[in-house]
Structures are given as structure tokens and as C-alpha cells.
């Protein structure tokens, strides 16, 4: 199961994009979007300042 983003909490800062080793996250319209390339490593979960990402 890939990471999911809570659109209400996401501020579109891009920190998850920078930390993702699989390059599976992009910011679209100020919301992080996780692709099917997600390897479930959890790096984005730990990096997110608003706790908007979960596995």
C-alpha cells in the first residue's frame, strides 16, 4: 500500500518530494501526490512537517 496524503493537512511544501528515494511524489496544485512508484519506505512520513502523509 502506497503512502497517502491528507489533503486537508498538506501545505505543498515539497519536503516529501526532496526526501523520496523513489521519486514517487510530486506537488500538484499545492498538494503532494504519491504515485504507484512508492516503495513504502516511510521517509516522507518522517519528513512531513504537518503529519499529512501516512502509510
Backbone atoms as SQL, in Angstrom:
CREATE TABLE atoms (id INTEGER PRIMARY KEY, chain TEXT, resi INTEGER, resn TEXT, atom TEXT, x REAL, y REAL, z REAL);
INSERT INTO atoms VALUES
  (1, 'A', 1, 'UNK', 'N', 0.847, -1.177, 0.000),
  (2, 'A', 1, 'UNK', 'CA', 0.000, 0.000, 0.000),
  (3, 'A', 1, 'UNK', 'C', 0.895, 1.244, 0.000),
  (4, 'A', 2, 'UNK', 'N', 0.668, 2.144, -0.935),
  (5, 'A', 2, 'UNK', 'CA', 1.494, 3.345, -1.032),
  (6, 'A', 2, 'UNK', 'C', 1.094, 4.369, 0.025),
  (7, 'A', 3, 'UNK', 'N', 1.959, 5.327, 0.222),
  (8, 'A', 3, 'UNK', 'CA', 1.684, 6.408, 1.164),
  (9, 'A', 3, 'UNK', 'C', 0.453, 7.188, 0.711),
  (10, 'A', 4, 'UNK', 'N', -0.274, 7.723, 1.676),
  (11, 'A', 4, 'UNK', 'CA', -1.448, 8.532, 1.362),
  (12, 'A', 4, 'UNK', 'C', -1.266, 9.922, 1.958),
  (13, 'A', 5, 'UNK', 'N', -1.886, 10.894, 1.313),
  (14, 'A', 5, 'UNK', 'CA', -1.759, 12.286, 1.723),
  (15, 'A', 5, 'UNK', 'C', -3.109, 12.813, 2.181),
  (16, 'A', 6, 'UNK', 'N', -3.132, 13.402, 3.371),
  (17, 'A', 6, 'UNK', 'CA', -4.325, 14.079, 3.875),
  (18, 'A', 6, 'UNK', 'C', -4.338, 15.478, 3.258),
  (19, 'A', 7, 'UNK', 'N', -5.216, 15.703, 2.307),
  (20, 'A', 7, 'UNK', 'CA', -5.257, 16.967, 1.575),
  (21, 'A', 7, 'UNK', 'C', -5.595, 18.159, 2.463),
  (22, 'A', 8, 'UNK', 'N', -6.228, 17.914, 3.567),
  (23, 'A', 8, 'UNK', 'CA', -6.564, 18.996, 4.496),
  (24, 'A', 8, 'UNK', 'C', -5.329, 19.480, 5.265),
  (25, 'A', 9, 'UNK', 'N', -4.380, 18.584, 5.483),
  (26, 'A', 9, 'UNK', 'CA', -3.179, 18.922, 6.248),
  (27, 'A', 9, 'UNK', 'C', -2.005, 19.347, 5.376),
  (28, 'A', 10, 'UNK', 'N', -1.964, 18.883, 4.131),
  (29, 'A', 10, 'UNK', 'CA', -0.830, 19.145, 3.249),
  (30, 'A', 10, 'UNK', 'C', -0.754, 20.627, 2.887),
  (31, 'A', 11, 'UNK', 'N', 0.452, 21.192, 3.028),
  (32, 'A', 11, 'UNK', 'CA', 0.663, 22.602, 2.693),
  (33, 'A', 11, 'UNK', 'C', 1.483, 22.767, 1.408),
  (34, 'A', 12, 'UNK', 'N', 1.808, 21.661, 0.757),
  (35, 'A', 12, 'UNK', 'CA', 2.522, 21.713, -0.513),
  (36, 'A', 12, 'UNK', 'C', 3.949, 22.212, -0.413),
  (37, 'A', 13, 'UNK', 'N', 4.610, 21.962, 0.699),
  (38, 'A', 13, 'UNK', 'CA', 5.959, 22.484, 0.932),
  (39, 'A', 13, 'UNK', 'C', 7.026, 21.797, 0.081),
  (40, 'A', 14, 'UNK', 'N', 6.777, 20.547, -0.328),
  (41, 'A', 14, 'UNK', 'CA', 7.714, 19.830, -1.171),
  (42, 'A', 14, 'UNK', 'C', 8.820, 19.085, -0.447),
  (43, 'A', 15, 'UNK', 'N', 8.824, 19.096, 0.870),
  (44, 'A', 15, 'UNK', 'CA', 9.865, 18.376, 1.609),
  (45, 'A', 15, 'UNK', 'C', 9.803, 16.884, 1.321),
  (46, 'A', 16, 'UNK', 'N', 8.620, 16.347, 1.122),
  (47, 'A', 16, 'UNK', 'CA', 8.456, 14.926, 0.809),
  (48, 'A', 16, 'UNK', 'C', 9.038, 14.603, -0.568),
  (49, 'A', 17, 'UNK', 'N', 8.883, 15.532, -1.505),
  (50, 'A', 17, 'UNK', 'CA', 9.431, 15.352, -2.846),
  (51, 'A', 17, 'UNK', 'C', 10.948, 15.239, -2.768),
  (52, 'A', 18, 'UNK', 'N', 11.557, 16.118, -1.986),
  (53, 'A', 18, 'UNK', 'CA', 13.013, 16.146, -1.862),
  (54, 'A', 18, 'UNK', 'C', 13.579, 14.896, -1.196),
  (55, 'A', 19, 'UNK', 'N', 12.844, 14.301, -0.253),
  (56, 'A', 19, 'UNK', 'CA', 13.365, 13.181, 0.536),
  (57, 'A', 19, 'UNK', 'C', 13.053, 11.814, -0.095),
  (58, 'A', 20, 'UNK', 'N', 12.102, 11.739, -1.002),
  (59, 'A', 20, 'UNK', 'CA', 11.657, 10.450, -1.559),
  (60, 'A', 20, 'UNK', 'C', 12.741, 9.798, -2.414),
  (61, 'A', 21, 'UNK', 'N', 13.242, 8.620, -2.001),
  (62, 'A', 21, 'UNK', 'CA', 14.295, 7.951, -2.772),
  (63, 'A', 21, 'UNK', 'C', 13.781, 7.344, -4.083),
  (64, 'A', 22, 'UNK', 'N', 12.480, 7.130, -4.185),
  (65, 'A', 22, 'UNK', 'CA', 11.904, 6.528, -5.389),
  (66, 'A', 22, 'UNK', 'C', 11.362, 7.587, -6.355),
  (67, 'A', 23, 'UNK', 'N', 11.499, 8.848, -5.987),
  (68, 'A', 23, 'UNK', 'CA', 10.958, 9.949, -6.800),
  (69, 'A', 23, 'UNK', 'C', 9.486, 9.702, -7.130),
  (70, 'A', 24, 'UNK', 'N', 8.730, 9.268, -6.107),
  (71, 'A', 24, 'UNK', 'CA', 7.341, 8.872, -6.294),
  (72, 'A', 24, 'UNK', 'C', 6.341, 9.931, -5.844),
  (73, 'A', 25, 'UNK', 'N', 6.828, 11.119, -5.488),
  (74, 'A', 25, 'UNK', 'CA', 5.934, 12.168, -5.015),
  (75, 'A', 25, 'UNK', 'C', 6.174, 13.436, -5.825),
  (76, 'A', 26, 'UNK', 'N', 5.078, 14.097, -6.161),
  (77, 'A', 26, 'UNK', 'CA', 5.165, 15.412, -6.790),
  (78, 'A', 26, 'UNK', 'C', 4.148, 16.313, -6.100),
  (79, 'A', 27, 'UNK', 'N', 4.324, 17.606, -6.249),
  (80, 'A', 27, 'UNK', 'CA', 3.349, 18.554, -5.721),
  (81, 'A', 27, 'UNK', 'C', 2.559, 19.094, -6.906),
  (82, 'A', 28, 'UNK', 'N', 1.246, 18.925, -6.833),
  (83, 'A', 28, 'UNK', 'CA', 0.356, 19.369, -7.890),
  (84, 'A', 28, 'UNK', 'C', -0.740, 20.224, -7.259),
  (85, 'A', 29, 'UNK', 'N', -0.854, 21.455, -7.694),
  (86, 'A', 29, 'UNK', 'CA', -1.841, 22.383, -7.120),
  (87, 'A', 29, 'UNK', 'C', -1.690, 22.512, -5.614),
  (88, 'A', 30, 'UNK', 'N', -0.442, 22.611, -5.169),
  (89, 'A', 30, 'UNK', 'CA', -0.105, 22.789, -3.752),
  (90, 'A', 30, 'UNK', 'C', -0.491, 21.619, -2.858),
  (91, 'A', 31, 'UNK', 'N', -0.637, 20.426, -3.432),
  (92, 'A', 31, 'UNK', 'CA', -0.925, 19.206, -2.671),
  (93, 'A', 31, 'UNK', 'C', 0.030, 18.113, -3.147),
  (94, 'A', 32, 'UNK', 'N', 0.630, 17.397, -2.210),
  (95, 'A', 32, 'UNK', 'CA', 1.506, 16.279, -2.559),
  (96, 'A', 32, 'UNK', 'C', 0.675, 15.136, -3.138),
  (97, 'A', 33, 'UNK', 'N', 1.211, 14.527, -4.193),
  (98, 'A', 33, 'UNK', 'CA', 0.556, 13.401, -4.856),
  (99, 'A', 33, 'UNK', 'C', 1.563, 12.258, -4.922),
  (100, 'A', 34, 'UNK', 'N', 1.166, 11.089, -4.424),
  (101, 'A', 34, 'UNK', 'CA', 2.042, 9.920, -4.397),
  (102, 'A', 34, 'UNK', 'C', 1.678, 8.997, -5.555),
  (103, 'A', 35, 'UNK', 'N', 2.683, 8.613, -6.339),
  (104, 'A', 35, 'UNK', 'CA', 2.444, 7.726, -7.482),
  (105, 'A', 35, 'UNK', 'C', 2.552, 6.259, -7.058),
  (106, 'A', 36, 'UNK', 'N', 2.253, 5.390, -7.994),
  (107, 'A', 36, 'UNK', 'CA', 2.347, 3.945, -7.743),
  (108, 'A', 36, 'UNK', 'C', 3.789, 3.477, -7.610),
  (109, 'A', 37, 'UNK', 'N', 4.750, 4.355, -7.873),
  (110, 'A', 37, 'UNK', 'CA', 6.168, 4.025, -7.733),
  (111, 'A', 37, 'UNK', 'C', 6.602, 3.998, -6.260),
  (112, 'A', 38, 'UNK', 'N', 5.725, 4.382, -5.355),
  (113, 'A', 38, 'UNK', 'CA', 6.019, 4.418, -3.918),
  (114, 'A', 38, 'UNK', 'C', 6.532, 3.058, -3.436),
  (115, 'A', 39, 'UNK', 'N', 7.659, 3.075, -2.715),
  (116, 'A', 39, 'UNK', 'CA', 8.251, 1.832, -2.204),
  (117, 'A', 39, 'UNK', 'C', 7.976, 1.628, -0.713),
  (118, 'A', 40, 'UNK', 'N', 7.107, 2.459, -0.154),
  (119, 'A', 40, 'UNK', 'CA', 6.663, 2.325, 1.235),
  (120, 'A', 40, 'UNK', 'C', 7.805, 2.413, 2.246),
  (121, 'A', 41, 'UNK', 'N', 8.787, 3.266, 1.984),
  (122, 'A', 41, 'UNK', 'CA', 9.934, 3.365, 2.886),
  (123, 'A', 41, 'UNK', 'C', 9.634, 4.211, 4.130),
  (124, 'A', 42, 'UNK', 'N', 8.661, 5.112, 4.028),
  (125, 'A', 42, 'UNK', 'CA', 8.290, 5.938, 5.169),
  (126, 'A', 42, 'UNK', 'C', 9.092, 7.217, 5.337),
  (127, 'A', 43, 'UNK', 'N', 10.021, 7.477, 4.443),
  (128, 'A', 43, 'UNK', 'CA', 10.843, 8.690, 4.559),
  (129, 'A', 43, 'UNK', 'C', 9.972, 9.946, 4.526),
  (130, 'A', 44, 'UNK', 'N', 8.972, 9.952, 3.672),
  (131, 'A', 44, 'UNK', 'CA', 8.090, 11.114, 3.559),
  (132, 'A', 44, 'UNK', 'C', 7.255, 11.319, 4.820),
  (133, 'A', 45, 'UNK', 'N', 6.864, 10.220, 5.441),
  (134, 'A', 45, 'UNK', 'CA', 6.075, 10.299, 6.673),
  (135, 'A', 45, 'UNK', 'C', 6.882, 11.013, 7.755),
  (136, 'A', 46, 'UNK', 'N', 8.150, 10.625, 7.892),
  (137, 'A', 46, 'UNK', 'CA', 9.023, 11.231, 8.896),
  (138, 'A', 46, 'UNK', 'C', 9.352, 12.686, 8.564),
  (139, 'A', 47, 'UNK', 'N', 9.411, 13.028, 7.303),
  (140, 'A', 47, 'UNK', 'CA', 9.837, 14.369, 6.856),
  (141, 'A', 47, 'UNK', 'C', 8.710, 15.393, 6.891),
  (142, 'A', 48, 'UNK', 'N', 7.488, 14.973, 6.760),
  (143, 'A', 48, 'UNK', 'CA', 6.358, 15.901, 6.627),
  (144, 'A', 48, 'UNK', 'C', 6.143, 16.734, 7.897),
  (145, 'A', 49, 'UNK', 'N', 6.243, 18.072, 7.775),
  (146, 'A', 49, 'UNK', 'CA', 6.108, 18.928, 8.966),
  (147, 'A', 49, 'UNK', 'C', 4.674, 19.029, 9.498),
  (148, 'A', 50, 'UNK', 'N', 3.683, 18.675, 8.686),
  (149, 'A', 50, 'UNK', 'CA', 2.300, 18.781, 9.131),
  (150, 'A', 50, 'UNK', 'C', 1.650, 17.421, 9.375),
  (151, 'A', 51, 'UNK', 'N', 2.455, 16.361, 9.319),
  (152, 'A', 51, 'UNK', 'CA', 1.959, 14.992, 9.516),
  (153, 'A', 51, 'UNK', 'C', 0.810, 14.660, 8.574),
  (154, 'A', 52, 'UNK', 'N', 0.934, 15.122, 7.311),
  (155, 'A', 52, 'UNK', 'CA', -0.129, 14.906, 6.322),
  (156, 'A', 52, 'UNK', 'C', 0.017, 13.589, 5.579),
  (157, 'A', 53, 'UNK', 'N', 1.150, 12.911, 5.745),
  (158, 'A', 53, 'UNK', 'CA', 1.398, 11.673, 4.995),
  (159, 'A', 53, 'UNK', 'C', 1.424, 10.482, 5.943),
  (160, 'A', 54, 'UNK', 'N', 0.776, 9.409, 5.512),
  (161, 'A', 54, 'UNK', 'CA', 0.783, 8.185, 6.329),
  (162, 'A', 54, 'UNK', 'C', 0.925, 6.975, 5.410),
  (163, 'A', 55, 'UNK', 'N', 1.327, 5.857, 6.004),
  (164, 'A', 55, 'UNK', 'CA', 1.427, 4.596, 5.267),
  (165, 'A', 55, 'UNK', 'C', 0.276, 3.689, 5.668);
